[in-house]
Amino acid sequence: MRTNGRCGPTGSSSVRGATALDKIDLSKLRVKGKSKRARNARPKLEIDKLKAVFATPPFNNCAGWDRLTEPSIENVPVIFHCALYFVPILIYYTGCRREELCGLMVDDVIVDNGNIPYLHIAKNARRRIKNDQSQRNIPLHPEVLRLNFLQYLRAIKALGYGLLFPDLFSPSSRSPLGDRFYKEFKPILQAAGVNEKGLGAHAVRHLFGAQLKKRMVTEEERADLLGHGGESETSERYCEPHEVATLMQFVMKLPVITADLEPQDIHLLPWVAERQVAPFSQPSRSKSAGATILSRERHLQDAVILDVSQVTQASSESCSVRLIADEARVCAPLLYAAHSDHRAVEAPKYDGDSSQQTVNPRLGKTEGKNP
């Protein structure tokens, strides 16, 4: 019987690798075209489940900074103000994306440009934003202020940090800061019984939009808050974004689900308060084996400034920094700081009166409005 190379007898259906095809799960492949509505593409997070998340130890009383998911047996509440505490609260009350919040700089929280504090979501020294329409201003809900967010901001600024949540940063990692947050947030979701795949930080953002829709906030108004573009020429080109004061009226329609949380005096993670490198950082991956040249571009990218006492002049053109590592962490104190060019000009005050609006150099548009 004649054969044809390695494929066996001529005319046989035996083909090299054919058995491997049977093991491929084709159900995981995407079907061309829309098979269902976009609103049904993701699982929904029920508001009662998010309430259960805010009832977990990190928001009420935890066992310690390295045991945030465990309840404390102490009578005095132990709260650590960090990304794990504030970011879930901010996602619900602002509707911002995970990375938009985790990558905030302290200068992105605007408290001196009118009587309503707000977040300025824009590209900064640490991270980009998704697209042009993502640049916007989001007013801070009174619940966020009640839980001492602005006091936390002042504490972080007083320590010299540039990043609003320096506890997410590691000099040995290039991953987005939101990845570190989700690694800490996932056990909290599981402890609250939120185990369905796809129910994470983005599901909280979806809940924000869904709750506003139920309270008759229009699609165009929700788009200004969520950072979405308009669906028509009229809504996208022939319009301007709402003022911060108007956006606050929409945000105030959200149901308050954190009323049971008690505001506590600011209590930072100990290694953040001491300006040390994160304990989850891996010194073996950082360039601690020898001298590290820190150019200005690298400095801005990493959002890190080294204490000048740790810097020695190596030559007239560059500086060498010796990073000393022990078993737990790199011991050289680090400040996670960076300076953003769009903060170079002081913005005018805004008192909520649209008749007195002026050009805001931060936005390049009428003050108090989203770009």
C-alpha positions in Angstrom: 0.0 0.0 0.0 1.4 3.4 -1.0 1.9 6.0 1.7 2.1 9.8 1.5 4.9 11.0 3.7 4.0 10.9 7.4 0.3 11.0 7.0 -0.2 7.3 6.7 -1.9 5.5 3.8 -3.1 7.6 0.8 -6.7 8.7 1.2 -6.6 8.2 5.0 -8.1 11.0 7.2 -5.2 10.6 9.7 -3.5 14.0 9.8 -0.7 15.0 12.1 -2.1 17.1 15.0 -5.8 16.2 14.2 -6.2 14.7 17.7 -5.1 18.0 19.3 -8.0 19.9 17.6 -10.5 17.8 19.5 -9.2 19.2 22.8 -9.9 22.8 21.9 -12.9 24.3 23.7 -14.6 26.3 20.9 -17.2 27.7 23.4 -14.6 30.2 24.6 -14.2 31.8 21.2 -16.0 35.0 20.4 -18.8 34.9 17.7 -18.5 37.6 15.0 -21.3 40.1 15.5 -23.3 40.9 18.5 -25.0 37.8 20.0 -26.6 39.7 23.0 -27.0 43.2 24.3 -24.0 45.0 25.7 -25.8 45.6 29.0 -26.0 41.9 29.5 -22.4 41.2 28.5 -21.1 41.5 32.1 -22.5 40.1 35.3 -24.3 42.7 37.5 -23.2 43.6 41.1 -26.3 44.1 43.3 -26.2 47.0 45.6 -26.8 44.7 48.6 -23.6 42.8 47.8 -21.6 46.1 47.7 -23.1 46.9 51.1 -21.7 43.6 52.3 -18.3 44.5 51.0 -18.3 47.7 53.1 -19.2 45.6 56.1 -15.9 43.7 55.9 -12.9 44.3 58.3 -10.9 46.8 56.2 -13.7 49.3 56.5 -14.6 48.7 60.1 -12.1 46.9 62.3 -9.2 44.8 61.0 -6.6 42.7 62.8 -3.6 44.6 61.5 -2.0 46.3 58.5 -0.8 42.9 57.3 -4.1 41.2 58.2 -6.6 43.6 56.7 -9.1 40.8 55.8 -9.3 39.5 59.4 -11.5 41.1 62.0 -9.9 42.5 65.1 -10.7 41.3 68.6 -9.9 44.7 70.0 -12.8 47.0 71.1 -11.2 50.0 69.6 -11.7 50.1 65.8 -8.6 49.6 63.8 -8.8 51.2 60.3 -5.9 51.7 57.9 -6.4 54.5 55.4 -5.0 53.3 52.2 -6.1 52.4 48.6 -8.0 49.3 49.9 -10.1 51.6 52.1 -10.7 54.6 49.8 -10.7 53.2 46.2 -13.8 51.1 46.5 -15.6 54.0 48.2 -14.4 56.4 45.4 -15.4 54.0 42.6 -19.0 53.9 43.9 -19.4 57.6 44.6 -17.5 58.8 41.5 -17.9 56.1 38.9 -14.2 56.4 37.9 -12.3 53.5 36.4 -10.0 51.5 38.7 -6.8 52.8 37.1 -8.0 56.4 37.0 -8.2 56.3 40.8 -5.2 54.1 41.6 -3.0 56.4 39.5 -4.2 59.7 41.0 -1.6 62.2 42.1 -2.2 64.4 45.1 -2.5 67.4 42.8 -5.3 65.7 41.0 -7.6 66.3 44.0 -8.7 69.9 43.6 -9.8 71.6 46.8 -8.9 75.2 46.0 -10.8 75.9 42.8 -14.3 76.6 44.1 -16.4 75.4 47.0 -16.8 71.9 45.7 -13.8 69.5 45.9 -13.4 67.4 42.9 -11.1 64.9 41.1 -9.4 66.0 38.0 -9.1 62.9 35.8 -6.4 63.5 33.2 -3.1 62.1 32.0 -0.5 62.6 34.7 3.1 61.6 35.4 2.1 58.1 36.5 -0.6 56.9 34.1 -2.5 57.7 31.0 -6.3 57.8 30.5 -8.3 55.7 28.2 -9.3 58.4 25.6 -9.9 62.1 25.2 -13.5 62.0 26.6 -12.1 60.3 29.8 -10.6 63.7 30.8 -13.2 65.2 33.2 -13.9 66.6 36.6 -15.8 64.5 39.2 -17.3 66.2 42.3 -16.6 64.4 45.6 -19.8 63.1 47.3 -20.3 64.3 50.9 -19.9 60.7 52.1 -16.4 60.7 50.7 -15.6 63.9 52.7 -17.4 62.5 55.8 -15.0 59.6 55.8 -12.0 61.9 56.1 -10.7 61.6 52.5 -9.4 65.2 52.5 -7.6 64.6 55.8 -6.0 61.6 54.2 -4.9 63.8 51.3 -3.3 66.3 53.6 -1.5 63.5 55.5 0.0 62.1 52.3 1.0 65.5 51.0 2.7 66.3 54.3 4.9 63.3 53.9 6.0 64.5 50.5 4.3 61.9 48.4 3.2 62.6 44.8 1.0 59.5 44.4 -2.3 59.7 46.3 -2.0 56.0 47.1 1.7 55.2 47.5 0.9 51.9 49.2 0.2 50.5 45.7 3.7 51.4 44.3 6.7 49.1 44.1 10.0 50.1 42.5 10.5 46.5 41.4 7.2 46.3 39.4 6.1 47.9 36.1 2.5 46.7 36.4 -0.4 49.2 36.6 -1.1 50.3 40.2 -4.7 49.0 39.7 -3.3 45.4 39.4 -1.9 45.7 43.0 -5.2 47.1 44.2 -7.2 44.3 42.7 -4.9 41.7 44.3 -5.8 43.2 47.7 -9.5 43.8 46.9 -10.3 40.3 45.5 -10.1 38.6 49.0 -12.5 41.3 50.3 -15.0 40.5 47.6 -14.8 36.8 48.3 -15.2 37.4 52.1 -18.4 39.4 51.3 -19.7 36.5 49.1 -19.0 38.2 45.8 -17.5 35.2 44.0 -19.0 35.4 40.5 -16.4 35.8 37.8 -16.3 39.3 36.4 -17.6 41.0 39.6 -14.7 43.2 40.5 -13.9 46.9 40.6 -15.4 47.5 37.2 -18.7 46.1 38.4 -18.9 48.8 41.0 -18.5 51.4 38.3 -21.4 49.7 36.4 -23.4 49.9 39.6 -22.8 53.7 39.7 -24.1 54.1 36.2 -27.1 51.8 36.8 -28.2 53.6 40.0 -28.1 57.0 38.3 -30.2 55.7 35.4 -32.8 54.4 37.8 -32.9 57.9 39.2 -33.6 59.5 35.8 -30.2 60.9 35.1 -30.0 61.1 31.4 -27.6 59.2 29.2 -25.7 62.4 28.2 -25.4 63.4 31.9 -24.1 60.0 32.8 -21.6 60.1 30.0 -20.1 63.3 31.5 -19.6 61.5 34.8 -18.4 58.2 33.3 -16.1 59.7 30.7 -18.0 58.4 27.7 -18.4 60.1 24.3 -21.7 61.1 22.8 -23.6 58.8 20.4 -24.6 61.6 18.0 -23.2 64.7 16.4 -25.5 66.8 18.6 -24.4 65.2 21.9 -20.7 64.9 21.0 -19.8 68.0 19.0 -22.5 70.6 19.6 -22.5 70.6 23.4 -20.3 71.5 26.4 -19.8 69.4 29.5 -21.7 70.2 32.7 -20.3 72.4 35.4 -19.0 70.7 38.6 -21.9 72.1 40.6 -24.4 70.5 38.2 -22.6 67.2 38.2 -22.8 67.3 42.0 -26.6 67.4 41.7 -26.4 64.1 39.7 -24.0 62.5 42.1 -26.2 63.4 45.1 -28.9 61.1 43.6 -26.9 58.0 44.4 -28.2 56.0 47.4 -25.8 56.2 50.3 -24.6 52.8 51.3 -21.7 53.7 53.6 -23.8 55.4 56.4 -22.8 52.6 58.9 -19.1 53.4 58.5 -17.7 55.6 61.2 -15.1 58.2 60.3 -11.8 57.6 62.1 -8.6 59.6 62.6 -6.2 59.1 59.8 -4.1 56.0 60.4 -1.6 55.3 57.6 0.1 52.0 56.9 3.2 52.0 59.0 5.6 51.6 56.1 3.9 54.4 54.2 4.1 56.7 57.3 7.8 55.9 57.6 8.4 56.4 53.8 9.8 52.9 53.3 9.6 50.6 50.3 6.5 48.4 50.1 7.0 45.1 51.9 5.6 43.3 48.9 8.4 44.8 46.7 10.9 42.2 45.5 14.5 43.6 45.9 15.9 40.9 43.7 14.0 42.3 40.8 15.1 45.9 41.4 18.5 47.1 40.3 20.1 46.9 43.7 23.1 44.9 42.7 25.0 47.9 41.6 24.8 51.6 40.9 21.5 52.8 39.4 21.4 55.8 37.1 18.2 57.7 37.6 17.5 60.0 34.7 14.8 62.6 34.8 12.7 60.6 32.4 12.9 57.5 34.5 12.2 59.5 37.6 8.9 60.8 36.1 7.9 57.4 34.8 8.4 55.7 38.1 7.0 58.7 40.2 9.8 58.2 42.6 12.2 60.6 44.3 15.0 59.3 46.4 16.0 61.2 49.6 18.9 63.4 48.7 20.9 62.0 51.6 21.0 58.7 49.8 22.4 60.2 46.6 26.2 60.5 46.0 27.8 62.2 43.1 29.3 59.6 40.8 30.4 62.0 38.0 29.7 65.4 36.6 27.0 63.9 34.3 25.1 61.4 36.5 24.4 60.2 40.0 24.8 56.8 41.4 22.4 55.5 44.0 23.3 52.5 46.1 20.3 50.6 47.2 21.0 48.4 50.2 18.7 45.4 50.6 18.0 43.2 53.6 15.7 40.1 53.9 12.5 42.1 54.0 12.9 45.3 51.9 15.2 47.8 50.3 16.2 50.1 53.2 16.7 53.3 51.3 13.7 55.6 52.1 11.8 56.4 49.0 9.3 59.2 48.2 6.8 58.5 45.5 6.5 61.9 44.0 6.3 63.4 40.6 5.4 66.7 39.2 2.9 67.2 36.4 3.2 70.0 33.9 -0.5 70.7 33.8 -0.4 71.8 37.4 2.2 74.6 36.7 -0.4 77.4 36.5 -2.6 78.3 39.4 -6.3 78.0 38.4 -8.8 80.8 39.2 -11.3 80.4 42.0 -14.8 79.2 41.1 -17.7 80.1 43.3 -20.4 78.2 41.4 -21.7 81.3 39.5 -21.6 80.5 35.8 -21.7 84.2 35.0 -18.3 84.6 36.6 -16.6 81.7 34.8 -13.1 82.3 33.5 -10.6 80.1 31.5 -9.2 77.4 33.7 -5.5 76.7 32.7 -5.8 73.2 34.1 -8.5 72.3 31.5 -8.0 74.8 28.7 -11.8 75.4 28.9 -14.4 77.3 30.9 -13.7 76.7 34.6 -15.9 74.3 36.4 -16.7 72.3 33.4 -15.4 69.0 32.1 -13.4 69.2 28.8 
